[in-house]
Amino acid sequence: MAASTVRRRRAPPRSGVINIRVKPAERALIDGAAAAAGKSRSDFMLEASRRAAQELLLDQVLLRVDRATFARFEALLDAPARPNERLQKLLQLKPPWE
C-alpha cells in the first residue's frame, strides 16, 4: 500500500481547555522537551500532566510492603474484632433500611 493511501484514524476532538501562566524560562524548557520528544507543546504537557495525575492517585491507593508486614496486616484483618463498648453500641443500632 502506498503511503498516500493509508488512512489514519483521527483521535476524537478535544473539547476542554486548560490555561496556565508560565514564566518565559519555563515555557522554553517545556518547548525544548516537547521538541526533543517530537510532540507539540499541548501533547507533551497533556501527557506529562496525565502521567503525574495517575502516579499521584496510584500512590494514594497502592501500598507496597514487604512480606512480613503484609502477613501481619493480613492477620489483623482476619482476626475477629475485639469486643469494646463502641462496637457493642454499633451492633445494637437498627439499620437505616429497616
Phi and psi in radians as a Rosetta constraint file:
Dihedral C 1 N 2 CA 2 C 2 CIRCULARHARMONIC -1.280 0.35
Dihedral N 2 CA 2 C 2 N 3 CIRCULARHARMONIC 2.630 0.35
Dihedral C 2 N 3 CA 3 C 3 CIRCULARHARMONIC -1.017 0.35
Dihedral N 3 CA 3 C 3 N 4 CIRCULARHARMONIC -0.535 0.35
Dihedral C 3 N 4 CA 4 C 4 CIRCULARHARMONIC -1.301 0.35
Dihedral N 4 CA 4 C 4 N 5 CIRCULARHARMONIC -0.297 0.35
Dihedral C 4 N 5 CA 5 C 5 CIRCULARHARMONIC -1.711 0.35
Dihedral N 5 CA 5 C 5 N 6 CIRCULARHARMONIC -0.081 0.35
Dihedral C 5 N 6 CA 6 C 6 CIRCULARHARMONIC -1.315 0.35
Dihedral N 6 CA 6 C 6 N 7 CIRCULARHARMONIC 2.226 0.35
Dihedral C 6 N 7 CA 7 C 7 CIRCULARHARMONIC -1.763 0.35
Dihedral N 7 CA 7 C 7 N 8 CIRCULARHARMONIC 2.280 0.35
Dihedral C 7 N 8 CA 8 C 8 CIRCULARHARMONIC -1.794 0.35
Dihedral N 8 CA 8 C 8 N 9 CIRCULARHARMONIC 2.477 0.35
Dihedral C 8 N 9 CA 9 C 9 CIRCULARHARMONIC -1.299 0.35
Dihedral N 9 CA 9 C 9 N 10 CIRCULARHARMONIC 2.382 0.35
Dihedral C 9 N 10 CA 10 C 10 CIRCULARHARMONIC -1.592 0.35
Dihedral N 10 CA 10 C 10 N 11 CIRCULARHARMONIC 2.400 0.35
Dihedral C 10 N 11 CA 11 C 11 CIRCULARHARMONIC -1.204 0.35
Dihedral N 11 CA 11 C 11 N 12 CIRCULARHARMONIC 2.596 0.35
Dihedral C 11 N 12 CA 12 C 12 CIRCULARHARMONIC -1.025 0.35
Dihedral N 12 CA 12 C 12 N 13 CIRCULARHARMONIC 2.514 0.35
Dihedral C 12 N 13 CA 13 C 13 CIRCULARHARMONIC -1.104 0.35
Dihedral N 13 CA 13 C 13 N 14 CIRCULARHARMONIC 2.566 0.35
Dihedral C 13 N 14 CA 14 C 14 CIRCULARHARMONIC -1.449 0.35
Dihedral N 14 CA 14 C 14 N 15 CIRCULARHARMONIC 2.429 0.35
Dihedral C 14 N 15 CA 15 C 15 CIRCULARHARMONIC -2.009 0.35
Dihedral N 15 CA 15 C 15 N 16 CIRCULARHARMONIC -0.255 0.35
Dihedral C 15 N 16 CA 16 C 16 CIRCULARHARMONIC -1.690 0.35
Dihedral N 16 CA 16 C 16 N 17 CIRCULARHARMONIC 2.722 0.35
Dihedral C 16 N 17 CA 17 C 17 CIRCULARHARMONIC -2.250 0.35
Dihedral N 17 CA 17 C 17 N 18 CIRCULARHARMONIC 2.369 0.35
Dihedral C 17 N 18 CA 18 C 18 CIRCULARHARMONIC -2.174 0.35
Dihedral N 18 CA 18 C 18 N 19 CIRCULARHARMONIC 2.161 0.35
Dihedral C 18 N 19 CA 19 C 19 CIRCULARHARMONIC -1.940 0.35
Dihedral N 19 CA 19 C 19 N 20 CIRCULARHARMONIC 2.382 0.35
Dihedral C 19 N 20 CA 20 C 20 CIRCULARHARMONIC -2.390 0.35
Dihedral N 20 CA 20 C 20 N 21 CIRCULARHARMONIC 2.656 0.35
Dihedral C 20 N 21 CA 21 C 21 CIRCULARHARMONIC -1.795 0.35
Dihedral N 21 CA 21 C 21 N 22 CIRCULARHARMONIC 2.365 0.35
Dihedral C 21 N 22 CA 22 C 22 CIRCULARHARMONIC -2.350 0.35
Dihedral N 22 CA 22 C 22 N 23 CIRCULARHARMONIC 2.738 0.35
Dihedral C 22 N 23 CA 23 C 23 CIRCULARHARMONIC -1.305 0.35
Dihedral N 23 CA 23 C 23 N 24 CIRCULARHARMONIC 2.667 0.35
Dihedral C 23 N 24 CA 24 C 24 CIRCULARHARMONIC -0.942 0.35
Dihedral N 24 CA 24 C 24 N 25 CIRCULARHARMONIC -0.687 0.35
Dihedral C 24 N 25 CA 25 C 25 CIRCULARHARMONIC -1.155 0.35
Dihedral N 25 CA 25 C 25 N 26 CIRCULARHARMONIC -0.649 0.35
Dihedral C 25 N 26 CA 26 C 26 CIRCULARHARMONIC -1.171 0.35
Dihedral N 26 CA 26 C 26 N 27 CIRCULARHARMONIC -0.733 0.35
Dihedral C 26 N 27 CA 27 C 27 CIRCULARHARMONIC -1.105 0.35
Dihedral N 27 CA 27 C 27 N 28 CIRCULARHARMONIC -0.727 0.35
Dihedral C 27 N 28 CA 28 C 28 CIRCULARHARMONIC -1.103 0.35
Dihedral N 28 CA 28 C 28 N 29 CIRCULARHARMONIC -0.711 0.35
Dihedral C 28 N 29 CA 29 C 29 CIRCULARHARMONIC -1.082 0.35
Dihedral N 29 CA 29 C 29 N 30 CIRCULARHARMONIC -0.830 0.35
Dihedral C 29 N 30 CA 30 C 30 CIRCULARHARMONIC -1.107 0.35
Dihedral N 30 CA 30 C 30 N 31 CIRCULARHARMONIC -0.780 0.35
Dihedral C 30 N 31 CA 31 C 31 CIRCULARHARMONIC -1.074 0.35
Dihedral N 31 CA 31 C 31 N 32 CIRCULARHARMONIC -0.709 0.35
Dihedral C 31 N 32 CA 32 C 32 CIRCULARHARMONIC -1.122 0.35
Dihedral N 32 CA 32 C 32 N 33 CIRCULARHARMONIC -0.740 0.35
Dihedral C 32 N 33 CA 33 C 33 CIRCULARHARMONIC -1.180 0.35
Dihedral N 33 CA 33 C 33 N 34 CIRCULARHARMONIC -0.706 0.35
Dihedral C 33 N 34 CA 34 C 34 CIRCULARHARMONIC -1.088 0.35
Dihedral N 34 CA 34 C 34 N 35 CIRCULARHARMONIC -0.767 0.35
Dihedral C 34 N 35 CA 35 C 35 CIRCULARHARMONIC -1.093 0.35
Dihedral N 35 CA 35 C 35 N 36 CIRCULARHARMONIC -0.727 0.35
Dihedral C 35 N 36 CA 36 C 36 CIRCULARHARMONIC -1.110 0.35
Dihedral N 36 CA 36 C 36 N 37 CIRCULARHARMONIC -0.546 0.35
Dihedral C 36 N 37 CA 37 C 37 CIRCULARHARMONIC -1.518 0.35
Dihedral N 37 CA 37 C 37 N 38 CIRCULARHARMONIC -0.096 0.35
Dihedral C 37 N 38 CA 38 C 38 CIRCULARHARMONIC 1.246 0.35
Dihedral N 38 CA 38 C 38 N 39 CIRCULARHARMONIC 0.568 0.35
Dihedral C 38 N 39 CA 39 C 39 CIRCULARHARMONIC -2.188 0.35
Dihedral N 39 CA 39 C 39 N 40 CIRCULARHARMONIC 2.807 0.35
Dihedral C 39 N 40 CA 40 C 40 CIRCULARHARMONIC -1.280 0.35
Dihedral N 40 CA 40 C 40 N 41 CIRCULARHARMONIC 2.817 0.35
Dihedral C 40 N 41 CA 41 C 41 CIRCULARHARMONIC -0.996 0.35
Dihedral N 41 CA 41 C 41 N 42 CIRCULARHARMONIC -0.797 0.35
Dihedral C 41 N 42 CA 42 C 42 CIRCULARHARMONIC -1.075 0.35
Dihedral N 42 CA 42 C 42 N 43 CIRCULARHARMONIC -0.826 0.35
Dihedral C 42 N 43 CA 43 C 43 CIRCULARHARMONIC -1.097 0.35
Dihedral N 43 CA 43 C 43 N 44 CIRCULARHARMONIC -0.729 0.35
Dihedral C 43 N 44 CA 44 C 44 CIRCULARHARMONIC -1.090 0.35
Dihedral N 44 CA 44 C 44 N 45 CIRCULARHARMONIC -0.822 0.35
Dihedral C 44 N 45 CA 45 C 45 CIRCULARHARMONIC -1.179 0.35
Dihedral N 45 CA 45 C 45 N 46 CIRCULARHARMONIC -0.678 0.35
Dihedral C 45 N 46 CA 46 C 46 CIRCULARHARMONIC -1.129 0.35
Dihedral N 46 CA 46 C 46 N 47 CIRCULARHARMONIC -0.776 0.35
Dihedral C 46 N 47 CA 47 C 47 CIRCULARHARMONIC -1.103 0.35
Dihedral N 47 CA 47 C 47 N 48 CIRCULARHARMONIC -0.779 0.35
Dihedral C 47 N 48 CA 48 C 48 CIRCULARHARMONIC -1.129 0.35
Dihedral N 48 CA 48 C 48 N 49 CIRCULARHARMONIC -0.714 0.35
Dihedral C 48 N 49 CA 49 C 49 CIRCULARHARMONIC -1.174 0.35
Dihedral N 49 CA 49 C 49 N 50 CIRCULARHARMONIC -0.740 0.35
Dihedral C 49 N 50 CA 50 C 50 CIRCULARHARMONIC -1.090 0.35
Dihedral N 50 CA 50 C 50 N 51 CIRCULARHARMONIC -0.787 0.35
Dihedral C 50 N 51 CA 51 C 51 CIRCULARHARMONIC -1.083 0.35
Dihedral N 51 CA 51 C 51 N 52 CIRCULARHARMONIC -0.771 0.35
Dihedral C 51 N 52 CA 52 C 52 CIRCULARHARMONIC -1.113 0.35
Dihedral N 52 CA 52 C 52 N 53 CIRCULARHARMONIC -0.696 0.35
Dihedral C 52 N 53 CA 53 C 53 CIRCULARHARMONIC -1.142 0.35
Dihedral N 53 CA 53 C 53 N 54 CIRCULARHARMONIC -0.776 0.35
Dihedral C 53 N 54 CA 54 C 54 CIRCULARHARMONIC -1.095 0.35
Dihedral N 54 CA 54 C 54 N 55 CIRCULARHARMONIC -0.753 0.35
Dihedral C 54 N 55 CA 55 C 55 CIRCULARHARMONIC -1.098 0.35
Dihedral N 55 CA 55 C 55 N 56 CIRCULARHARMONIC -0.760 0.35
Dihedral C 55 N 56 CA 56 C 56 CIRCULARHARMONIC -1.089 0.35
Dihedral N 56 CA 56 C 56 N 57 CIRCULARHARMONIC -0.794 0.35
Dihedral C 56 N 57 CA 57 C 57 CIRCULARHARMONIC -1.179 0.35
Dihedral N 57 CA 57 C 57 N 58 CIRCULARHARMONIC -0.652 0.35
Dihedral C 57 N 58 CA 58 C 58 CIRCULARHARMONIC -1.147 0.35
Dihedral N 58 CA 58 C 58 N 59 CIRCULARHARMONIC -0.658 0.35
Dihedral C 58 N 59 CA 59 C 59 CIRCULARHARMONIC -1.086 0.35
Dihedral N 59 CA 59 C 59 N 60 CIRCULARHARMONIC -0.421 0.35
Dihedral C 59 N 60 CA 60 C 60 CIRCULARHARMONIC -1.487 0.35
Dihedral N 60 CA 60 C 60 N 61 CIRCULARHARMONIC -0.302 0.35
Dihedral C 60 N 61 CA 61 C 61 CIRCULARHARMONIC -2.073 0.35
Dihedral N 61 CA 61 C 61 N 62 CIRCULARHARMONIC -0.306 0.35
Dihedral C 61 N 62 CA 62 C 62 CIRCULARHARMONIC -1.788 0.35
Dihedral N 62 CA 62 C 62 N 63 CIRCULARHARMONIC 2.148 0.35
Dihedral C 62 N 63 CA 63 C 63 CIRCULARHARMONIC -2.137 0.35
Dihedral N 63 CA 63 C 63 N 64 CIRCULARHARMONIC 2.101 0.35
Dihedral C 63 N 64 CA 64 C 64 CIRCULARHARMONIC -1.838 0.35
Dihedral N 64 CA 64 C 64 N 65 CIRCULARHARMONIC 2.251 0.35
Dihedral C 64 N 65 CA 65 C 65 CIRCULARHARMONIC -2.409 0.35
Dihedral N 65 CA 65 C 65 N 66 CIRCULARHARMONIC 2.853 0.35
Dihedral C 65 N 66 CA 66 C 66 CIRCULARHARMONIC -1.300 0.35
Dihedral N 66 CA 66 C 66 N 67 CIRCULARHARMONIC 2.967 0.35
Dihedral C 66 N 67 CA 67 C 67 CIRCULARHARMONIC -1.069 0.35
Dihedral N 67 CA 67 C 67 N 68 CIRCULARHARMONIC -0.702 0.35
Dihedral C 67 N 68 CA 68 C 68 CIRCULARHARMONIC -1.130 0.35
Dihedral N 68 CA 68 C 68 N 69 CIRCULARHARMONIC -0.755 0.35
Dihedral C 68 N 69 CA 69 C 69 CIRCULARHARMONIC -1.126 0.35
Dihedral N 69 CA 69 C 69 N 70 CIRCULARHARMONIC -0.731 0.35
Dihedral C 69 N 70 CA 70 C 70 CIRCULARHARMONIC -1.125 0.35
Dihedral N 70 CA 70 C 70 N 71 CIRCULARHARMONIC -0.678 0.35
Dihedral C 70 N 71 CA 71 C 71 CIRCULARHARMONIC -1.089 0.35
Dihedral N 71 CA 71 C 71 N 72 CIRCULARHARMONIC -0.744 0.35
Dihedral C 71 N 72 CA 72 C 72 CIRCULARHARMONIC -1.114 0.35
Dihedral N 72 CA 72 C 72 N 73 CIRCULARHARMONIC -0.753 0.35
Dihedral C 72 N 73 CA 73 C 73 CIRCULARHARMONIC -1.055 0.35
Dihedral N 73 CA 73 C 73 N 74 CIRCULARHARMONIC -0.797 0.35
Dihedral C 73 N 74 CA 74 C 74 CIRCULARHARMONIC -1.106 0.35
Dihedral N 74 CA 74 C 74 N 75 CIRCULARHARMONIC -0.687 0.35
Dihedral C 74 N 75 CA 75 C 75 CIRCULARHARMONIC -1.108 0.35
Dihedral N 75 CA 75 C 75 N 76 CIRCULARHARMONIC -0.695 0.35
Dihedral C 75 N 76 CA 76 C 76 CIRCULARHARMONIC -1.128 0.35
Dihedral N 76 CA 76 C 76 N 77 CIRCULARHARMONIC -0.691 0.35
Dihedral C 76 N 77 CA 77 C 77 CIRCULARHARMONIC -1.171 0.35
Dihedral N 77 CA 77 C 77 N 78 CIRCULARHARMONIC -0.652 0.35
Dihedral C 77 N 78 CA 78 C 78 CIRCULARHARMONIC -1.394 0.35
Dihedral N 78 CA 78 C 78 N 79 CIRCULARHARMONIC -0.347 0.35
Dihedral C 78 N 79 CA 79 C 79 CIRCULARHARMONIC -1.231 0.35
Dihedral N 79 CA 79 C 79 N 80 CIRCULARHARMONIC 2.501 0.35
Dihedral C 79 N 80 CA 80 C 80 CIRCULARHARMONIC -1.133 0.35
Dihedral N 80 CA 80 C 80 N 81 CIRCULARHARMONIC 2.612 0.35
Dihedral C 80 N 81 CA 81 C 81 CIRCULARHARMONIC -1.126 0.35
Dihedral N 81 CA 81 C 81 N 82 CIRCULARHARMONIC 2.449 0.35
Dihedral C 81 N 82 CA 82 C 82 CIRCULARHARMONIC -1.415 0.35
Dihedral N 82 CA 82 C 82 N 83 CIRCULARHARMONIC 2.296 0.35
Dihedral C 82 N 83 CA 83 C 83 CIRCULARHARMONIC -1.066 0.35
Dihedral N 83 CA 83 C 83 N 84 CIRCULARHARMONIC 2.371 0.35
Dihedral C 83 N 84 CA 84 C 84 CIRCULARHARMONIC -2.646 0.35
Dihedral N 84 CA 84 C 84 N 85 CIRCULARHARMONIC 2.951 0.35
Dihedral C 84 N 85 CA 85 C 85 CIRCULARHARMONIC -1.055 0.35
Dihedral N 85 CA 85 C 85 N 86 CIRCULARHARMONIC -0.765 0.35
Dihedral C 85 N 86 CA 86 C 86 CIRCULARHARMONIC -1.139 0.35
Dihedral N 86 CA 86 C 86 N 87 CIRCULARHARMONIC -0.696 0.35
Dihedral C 86 N 87 CA 87 C 87 CIRCULARHARMONIC -1.150 0.35
Dihedral N 87 CA 87 C 87 N 88 CIRCULARHARMONIC -0.725 0.35
Dihedral C 87 N 88 CA 88 C 88 CIRCULARHARMONIC -1.054 0.35
Dihedral N 88 CA 88 C 88 N 89 CIRCULARHARMONIC -0.737 0.35
Dihedral C 88 N 89 CA 89 C 89 CIRCULARHARMONIC -1.122 0.35
Dihedral N 89 CA 89 C 89 N 90 CIRCULARHARMONIC -0.732 0.35
Dihedral C 89 N 90 CA 90 C 90 CIRCULARHARMONIC -1.091 0.35
Dihedral N 90 CA 90 C 90 N 91 CIRCULARHARMONIC -0.742 0.35
Dihedral C 90 N 91 CA 91 C 91 CIRCULARHARMONIC -1.190 0.35
Dihedral N 91 CA 91 C 91 N 92 CIRCULARHARMONIC -0.365 0.35
Dihedral C 91 N 92 CA 92 C 92 CIRCULARHARMONIC -1.544 0.35
Dihedral N 92 CA 92 C 92 N 93 CIRCULARHARMONIC -0.187 0.35
Dihedral C 92 N 93 CA 93 C 93 CIRCULARHARMONIC -1.238 0.35
Dihedral N 93 CA 93 C 93 N 94 CIRCULARHARMONIC 2.532 0.35
Dihedral C 93 N 94 CA 94 C 94 CIRCULARHARMONIC -1.440 0.35
Dihedral N 94 CA 94 C 94 N 95 CIRCULARHARMONIC 2.267 0.35
Dihedral C 94 N 95 CA 95 C 95 CIRCULARHARMONIC -1.071 0.35
Dihedral N 95 CA 95 C 95 N 96 CIRCULARHARMONIC 2.539 0.35
Dihedral C 95 N 96 CA 96 C 96 CIRCULARHARMONIC -1.133 0.35
Dihedral N 96 CA 96 C 96 N 97 CIRCULARHARMONIC -0.348 0.35
Dihedral C 96 N 97 CA 97 C 97 CIRCULARHARMONIC -1.489 0.35
Dihedral N 97 CA 97 C 97 N 98 CIRCULARHARMONIC -0.090 0.35
